[in-house]
Amino acid sequence: MKLKFGTVEENVVTREEFPLDKAKEILKDEVIAVLGYGVQGPGQALNLKDNGFNVIVGQRKDSKTWEKAVADGWVPGETLFDLEEACEKGTILQFLLSDAGQISLWPTVKKHLTPGKALYFSHGFGITYKDQTGIIPPADVDVILVAPKGSGTSLRRMFVEGRGLNSSYAIYQDATGKAKDRVVALGIGVGSGYLFETDFYREVTSDLTGERGTLMGAIQGIFAAQYEVLRANGHTPSEAFNETVEELTQSLMPLVAENGMDWMYANCSTTAQRGALDWWKPFRDATKPVFEELYNSVKTGKEAAKSIESNSKPDYRVKLEEELKELRESEMWQAGAVVRKLRPENN
């Protein structure tokens, strides 16, 4: 169906117009091979299985994620295989390895992309930056994308709760004439609340900007800046954390999610309303140049090059752990660990 978002009309697919039974009928003869069991793999694979689709998992043997797959109920030799065997068995290959992992495994996957199969992504990275990744699919397969707007953990949690995470969908190549049905059926199958149309380029540029911006990078930077100013002016760690993070995540963001920012403002004190209305534009004006710089870095491929270079190094995970440790052991997030323990539901 077509829906207006503000003044812009977009294509949207809902569960009402494309029910699960229809999705299962479309994919009844397909073998969905989920390649990779790291971030998106578990949530998508388990949701598809619970929804009644024919799913297998491909993962490197003797790895922690292989053991995680076994613990989640995937059976070696029946529904769990090494990556190459899963590529051979699958008619739809869900390429859910990390971007660096996709580059490494691409020669194996490409070898098993026989005519009529579908290559599925949850990120436009590999295709959009093909000059850097080398991922160029053969012309006789469908190339499609379903990108849940959140982590695989959130996708699974919301599915178990009977809810759904919104997803975008895209078709890069329709070799069989069935790409639209396949991609929408898979989007419903993985547990999407609704699906909105995009393309591979727009998905990856918005995604990389969002991850580095308001979803992760910018929000951590803003948290740190406010926390440090409060601490420097004599506020205790618990007070600084509660005013910076806890109130936002536990009280205000649920109100925004429920009915929007204007509704959240309307349900706060008049003093809070006045201050928020006075200060949001200065914050926008201060940060917009940073977002413009960020988007240009994404658009020109600089962010992709950085990711490929760093994530392909053999000591990547060691350095990642060092950087995460810096966050984890900062006073702000140490205070956060104590605050979370004190939440009523944890006592």
LUMNUKOL-822262 format. One record per atom (N, C-alpha, C): residue in one letter; z, y, x. Coordinates in steps of 0.1 Angstrom, whole numbers, plus 5000, padded with zeros to 4 digits. Layout:
<atoms>
AZYX
...
</atoms>
This chain:
<atoms>
M500049885008
M500050005000
M500050125009
K499750245003
K499750365010
K500950445005
L501750505015
L502950585011
L502850715019
K503350815013
K503450945020
K504750955028
F504650985041
F505851015049
F505751165052
G506551245044
G506351385045
G505051415038
T504151475045
T502851505039
T501751415044
V502051315052
V501151225058
V501151085051
E499951045047
E499750915041
E499550805051
E500350695050
E500250585059
E500150455052
N499550355059
N499550215054
N500850145057
V501450085047
V502650015048
V502549885040
V503149775046
V503249645039
V504749615036
T505049585024
T506349545020
T506449405016
R507649355016
R507849215012
R507449184998
E507549284989
E507149264975
E505649234974
E504849314981
E503349294980
E502949174989
F503649134999
F503349025008
F504548935009
P504848854999
P506048774999
P506048665010
L507148615013
L507348505023
L506448385020
D506348345007
D505548235004
D504048255007
K503548375006
K502248405010
K502048395025
A503048445032
A502948435047
A502948285051
K503848205045
K503848065049
K502547995046
E501948025035
E500647965031
E499548005041
I499548125046
I498548175055
I498748095069
L499948075073
L500248015086
L500547865086
K500247805074
K500747665073
K500147565083
D498947595088
D498247515098
D498447555112
E499247665114
E499447725128
E500647665135
V500547655148
V501747625156
V502047755164
I503147815161
I503547945167
I504347905179
A503847945191
A504547915204
A505148045208
V506448055208
V507148175213
V507448155228
L506748245236
L506748235250
L507848335256
G508848285261
G509948365266
G511148365256
Y512348355261
Y513548345253
Y514648435258
G514148565261
G515048665266
G515548765256
V514848875254
V515248985246
V514748955231
Q513448955229
Q512948935216
Q512748795211
G512548705221
G512248565218
G513248495209
P514548495212
P515548425203
P515448465188
G515548605186
G515548655173
G514348615165
Q513148635171
Q511948605164
Q511748455161
A512048375172
A511848235170
A512748175160
L514048215160
L515048155150
L514748205136
N514348335135
N513948385121
N512748305116
L511748285124
L510548215120
L510948075116
K511748005124
K512147875121
K512947865108
D513947955106
D514747955094
D513847995081
N512748065083
N511848095072
N510847985069
G510947875077
G510147765074
G508747755081
F508547825092
F507347815099
F507347715110
N506247665115
N506147565125
N506247635139
V507347635145
V507647715157
V508047625168
I507547655180
I508047595193
I508347705202
V509147675212
V509547775222
V509047725236
G508547815244
G508147795257
G509047875267
Q509647805276
Q510547875286
Q510547795299
R510847865309
R511047805323
R512147705322
K511947585327
K512947485328
K513947525339
D515147475337
D516247495347
D516647645348
S516447715337
S516847855337
S517947875327
K518747985328
K519748015318
K519248025304
T518048085303
T517448095290
T517047965284
W516647865293
W516347735288
W517647675281
E518747685288
E519947635283
E520347715270
K520147845270
K520447915257
K519547865246
A518347835248
A517447775238
A517947645233
V518447565242
V519047435238
V520247455230
A521047545234
A522347575226
A522047635212
D520847695211
D520447755198
D519747645189
G519647525194
G519147415186
G517747375188
W517047435198
W515647395202
W515747265210
V514947165207
V515047035213
V513947005223
P514346985236
P513346955246
P512446845243
G511146865245
G510146765241
G509746765227
E510446835218
E510146835204
E509746975200
T510647075202
T510447215198
T510647305210
L511047255222
L511247335234
L510447265245
F509547345252
F508647295262
F508647395274
D508147345285
D507847445296
D506747535291
L506547655298
L505647755293
L504247705292
E503747635302
E502347595301
E502047495289
E503047395287
E502847305276
E502847375263
A503747475261
A503847555249
A502547625247
C501947685258
C500647755257
C499547665252
E499647535256
E498547445252
E498747405238
K499947385233
K500247335220
K500047445209
G500347565213
G500347675203
G498947725199
T498847755186
T497647825181
T497847975180
I499048015179
I499448155180
I500448165192
L500048235202
L500948255214
L501648385213
Q502948385211
Q503748505210
Q504248535224
F503648625230
F503848665244
F505048755246
L506248695246
L507448775245
L508248785258
L507648745269
L508248765282
L508348915286
S509148955296
S509249085300
S507849135305
D507649265306
D506349315310
D505949255324
A506849255333
A506649195346
A506349045345
G507048975336
G506848835334
G505548805328
Q505048895319
Q503748875314
Q502648885324
I502748975333
I501848985344
I501748855352
S502948805356
S503048685364
S502448565357
L502748545343
L502248435336
L500848445331
W500248555331
W498948575325
W497948475328
P497748445341
P496648345344
P496848215336
T498148165335
T498448045327
T498148065312
V498548175307
V498248195292
V496748205290
K496148285298
K494648305296
K493948175296
K494348085305
K493647955306
K493747875293
H494747895285
H494947825272
H494547905260
L493948015262
L493548095250
L492048055246
T492047935240
T490747885235
T490347955223
P489047945220
P488448025208
P489247995195
G489548105188
G490148095175
G491748115176
K492248105188
K493748125189
K494048275187
A495348305186
A495848445185
A496848465196
L496648585202
L497648625213
L498448745206
Y499748725206
Y500648815199
Y501548885208
F501749015207
F502649095215
F503649155206
S504849195212
S505749285205
S505849415212
H504949445221
H504849565229
H503449595233
G502949715233
G501649745236
G501349755251
F502349735259
F502349765274
F501249685281
G501149555280
G500249475288
G498849505285
I498449535272
I497149565268
I496749715272
T497649805268
T497349945271
T497149975285
Y498049925294
Y497949945308
Y497249835315
K496149785309
K495549665315
K494949685329
D494649805333
D494249835346
D495349805357
Q496549815352
Q497749785361
Q498249645359
T498149595347
T498649455344
T497649345346
G496349375345
G495349275345
G495249185333
I495949225322
I495949145310
I494749185301
I493649115302
I492449135295
I492049005288
P492349005274
P492148875267
P490648845266
P490248715264
P488948675261
P488548735247
A487248745245
A486748815233
A486748725221
D487048595222
D487048505211
D488348465205
V489348545208
V490748525202
V491148655195
D492048635185
D492748755179
D493748805188
V493948935189
V494949005197
V495749095187
I496949065185
I497749135175
I499149175180
L499849255172
L501149305176
L502049325164
V503249275166
V504349315156
V505549355165
A505949485163
A506949535172
A508149575163
P509249495163
P510449525155
P511049655162
K511549745153
K512049875158
K513549855161
G513849765171
G515149745175
G515249615184
S516349585189
S516549475198
S516349335191
G516049235198
G516049105192
G517349065186
T518449105192
T519849075187
T519949145173
S519549265172
S519649335159
S518749265148
L517549225153
L516649155144
L517249035138
R517948955146
R518548835142
R519748865133
R520648955137
R521848985130
R521449035116
M520449125115
M520149175102
M519449065093
F518748975099
F518148865092
F519248775086
V520248745094
V521348655089
V522148725078
E522248865079
E522948935068
E522048955056
G520848905056
G519948925044
G519249055044
R519249125055
R518549255056
R517249235065
G516649355068
G515449345076
G515349465085
L514749445097
L514549555107
L513049595105
N512749725104
N511449775102
N510649745115
S509349715113
S508449675124
S507149755122
S506449775134
S505049825133
S504149705136
Y502949715131
Y501949615134
Y500649675138
A499849595146
A498549645151
A497649535153
I496349565153
I495249465156
I494449535167
Y494449465178
Y493549515189
Y492249445189
Q492249325185
Q490949245185
Q490949145173
D489949145165
D489849055153
D488648965156
A488848855162
A487748765166
A487448665155
T488448635146
T488348525136
T488148585122
G488348705120
G488348765107
G489648745099
K490648675106
K491948645100
K493048725106
A492748815115
A493748885123
A494748965114
K494249025104
K495149105095
K496149015088
D495648905082
D496548815075
D497548755085
R497048715097
R497948655106
R499048755111
V498748875114
V499748965119
V500749005108
V500249025096
V501249065085
V502148945082
A501548825081
A502348705079
A503448685089
L503048705102
L504048695113
L505048805112
G504648925108
G505649035106
G506649005096
I506248945085
I507148905074
I507948785079
G507348695086
G508048575091
G509148605100
V509048705109
V510048735119
V511248815113
G511048855100
G512148915093
G512049065092
S510849125092
S510649265091
S511049315077
G511749425076
G512049485063
G510749535056
Y509949615064
Y508649655060
Y507849675073
L506549685071
L505649695083
L504849825082
F504749895092
F503850015092
F502750005103
E501650055100
E500450035108
E500450135120
T500050075132
T499850155144
T498750095152
D498650135165
D497750065174
D498550045187
F497949965196
F498649935208
F499050055217
Y498150145218
Y498450265226
Y499550345220
R499550375207
R500550455200
R501950385201
E501850245199
E503150175200
E503850195213
V503050175224
V503750175237
V504150315241
T503350415238
T503650555242
T504850605234
S504950565221
S506150605214
S507350525218
D507150395221
D508250315225
D508850355238
L508050375248
L508550415261
L509250545261
T508650635253
T509350765251
T510650755244
G510750675234
G511950655226
G513050595235
E512650485242
E513650425251
E514250515261
R513450595267
R513850685277
R514450815271
G514250835258
G514650955251
G515850925242
T515750955229
T516950955220
T517550815219
L516750705221
L517350575218
L518350535229
M518050575242
M518850515253
M519150625263
G518050675270
G518250765282
G518850895278
A518250965268
A518751095264
A520151085258
I520450985250
I521750975243
I522850955254
Q522550865264
Q523550845274
Q523750975282
G522751045285
G522851175292
G523651275284
I523351285271
I524151385263
I525551335262
F525851205260
F527151155259
F527951195272
A527351175284
A527951195296
A528251345298
A527251435294
A527451575296
A528651625288
Q528651585275
Q529751635267
Q531151585271
Y531151455274
Y532351385279
Y532951455291
E532051485301
E532451545313
E533051695311
V532351765302
V532851905299
V534251895293
L534451805283
L535751795277
L536851755287
R536451655295
R537451615305
R537851725315
A536851795319
A537051905329
A537852015323
N537952025310
N538752125303
N540052065297
G540451955303
G541851905301
G542051805289
H540951765283
H541051665272
H541251525278
T541951445271
T542251315276
T541051225274
P540951115282
P539851015280
P539650975266
S540750935259
S540650885245
S540050995236
E540551115238
E540051225229
E538651255232
A538251265245
A536851295248
A535951185243
F536351055244
F535450955240
F535350955225
N536450975218
N536350975203
N535551085198
E535651205204
E534851315199
E533351305204
T533051225214
T531751225219
T530951105214
V531550985213
V530850865210
V531350795197
E532650775196
E533150695185
E532950755171
E533150885170
E532950945157
E531450945153
L530650965163
L529150955160
L528750825155
T529150715163
T528550585160
T529250525148
Q530550545146
Q531250485135
Q531350555122
S531250685123
S531350775111
S530050845107
L529450915116
L528351005112
L527050935112
M526750845121
M525450785121
M525250695109
P526250625104
P526050545091
P525750635080
L526250765080
L525850855069
L524450895070
V523950925083
V522550955085
V521650845081
A522050715084
A521250605081
A521150585065
E522250625059
E522350605044
E521350695037
N521450825040
N520650925032
N520051045040
G520151035053
G519451145061
G520451245067
M519951325077
M520751415084
M521351525075
D520551575065
D520951675056
D522151635048
W522151505044
W523251445036
W524451435044
M524351395057
M525451385066
M526051525067
Y525251625070
Y525751765071
Y526551805058
A526051765047
A526651805034
A527951735032
N528151625039
N529451555037
N530451575049
C530251685056
C531151725067
C531751855063
S532751895070
S533452015067
S532552135069
T532852245062
T532052365063
T532052425077
T533052405084
T533152445098
T532152365107
A532152235104
A531252145112
A529752175108
Q529552205095
Q528152235090
Q527652365097
R528552465098
R528052595103
R527752575118
G528652505125
G528352485140
G527152405142
A526952295134
A525752215136
A524452285133
L524452365123
L523252445119
L522952555129
D524052605136
D523852715146
D523352655159
W523752535162
W523452485176
W522352385177
W521852325166
W520752225168
W519552275174
K519152395170
K517952455176
K518052485191
P519152545195
P519252565210
P519252425218
F519752325212
F519652195219
F518252145219
R517552165207
R516152125207
R515352205217
D515552335218
D514752415227
D515052385242
A516352345245
A516652305258
A516052175262
T515952075253
T515551945257
T514051915255
K513452005246
K511951975244
K511151975256
P511352065266
P510552055278
P510751925286
V511951865285
V512151735292
V511451625284
F511451635271
F510651535263
F509151545266
E508651665267
E507251685270
E506851635284
E507751655294
E507551595307
E507651445306
L508551385299
L508651245297
L507451185291
Y506951245280
Y505751195273
Y504551195282
N504451305289
N503251305299
N503351195309
S504551165314
S504751065324
S504350925318
V504650905305
V504350785298
V502850785296
K502250885291
K500850895287
K499950875299
T500350925311
T499450905323
T499650775330
G500550695325
G500850565331
G501850565343
K502450675345
K503450685356
K504650595353
E505150595341
E506250515337
E505950365338
A504750335334
A504350195335
A504350145349
A503750225358
A503650195372
A505050175378
K506050265374
K507350255379
K508050125375
S507850095362
S508449965356
S507849845363
I506549845365
I505949725371
I506349705385
E506449815392
E506849815407
E508349765408
S509249825400
S510649795402
S510949655396
N510349615384
N510649495378
N510049375385
S509049395393
S508449285400
S509049245414
K510049335418
K510749305431
K511649185429
P511749105440
P512648985439
P514149025437
D514549145441
D515949185440
D516149275428
Y515249265418
Y515349355407
Y516649335399
R516949215396
R518149185388
R519449225395
V519449215408
V520649255416
V520849405415
K519749475417
K519849625416
K520149675402
L519549605392
L519849635378
L521349615375
E521949515380
E523349485378
E524149595384
E523749645396
E524449755403
E524449885394
E523249915388
E523150035380
E523950015367
L523849895361
L524649875349
L526149885352
K526549835363
K527949835367
K528449985368
E527550065373
E527950215374
E528250265360
L527450235350
L527750275337
L529050205331
R529050075333
R530149995327
R531550045333
E531550085346
E532850115352
E533150265352
S532250345346
S532450485344
S533650505335
E534450615337
E535650635329
E535250635314
M534150705310
M533750715296
M533650575289
W532950485296
W532750355289
W533950265291
Q534750285302
Q536050215302
Q536950255291
A536950395288
A537750435276
A537150375264
G535850365263
G535250305251
G535650165249
A535850085259
A536249945258
A537649935251
V538450035255
V539850035249
V539750075234
V538950185232
V538850235218
V538250125209
R537250045213
R536749945205
R537749835202
K538549805211
K539649705209
K540649755198
L540749885197
L541749945188
L541249955174
R539949935172
R539349945158
R540049845149
P540349885136
P541149805127
P540549665125
E539149655125
E538649525123
E538849425135
N539249475146
N539549395158
N541049365160
N541749395150
N543249375150
N543749295138
</atoms>
